[in-house]
Amino acid sequence: MVHALREACRVLKGDGLLIDLRPAPVHRHVGISENGTYVKVGVMREFLSDDRSANGAVAEMINSRRLRLKMRTRFECIRTMDQLSDFKARLDELVQLGKGSSHDWLLRRMKETLASRASDQTSRRRKIIMRGPMDLRVLIKTE
């Protein structure tokens, strides 16, 4: 990532802005939203080493004074899924991207929770929720 940041600095004009938007290195929470109520089902166990390395690369560029931090904020990102198949697809995608190992245990727990809360009237309003913070940094080229 340091190489990518150096290349970004090379092509940026003086005082150019670099926007860094990535998931925070925090494990996501998964649950069910139903009738305005959130029920936590579990916490994912993603691999966070890439995220921590990326944060280190940004810090290195700031410490070397190639970039200056103009603004930073953290906000919650909520991914909403209608079907269990959507949730499974997202879990499979994380494994394929090398961001985590199998979360079959979490898929089983979600199935059990959905089954225990089954009701024809609420099933249409029930959503599977994956939530976790996003980090946004605005950086300015200083060279």
Secondary structure, 3 states (H helix, E strand, C coil): CHHHHHHHHHHCCCCCEEEEEEECCCCCEEEEEECCEEEEEEECCECCHHHHHHHHHHHHHHHCCCEEEEEEEEEEEEEEECCHHHHHHHHHHHHHCCCECCCHHHHHHHHHHHHHCCCHHHHCCCEEEEEEEEEEEEEEECC
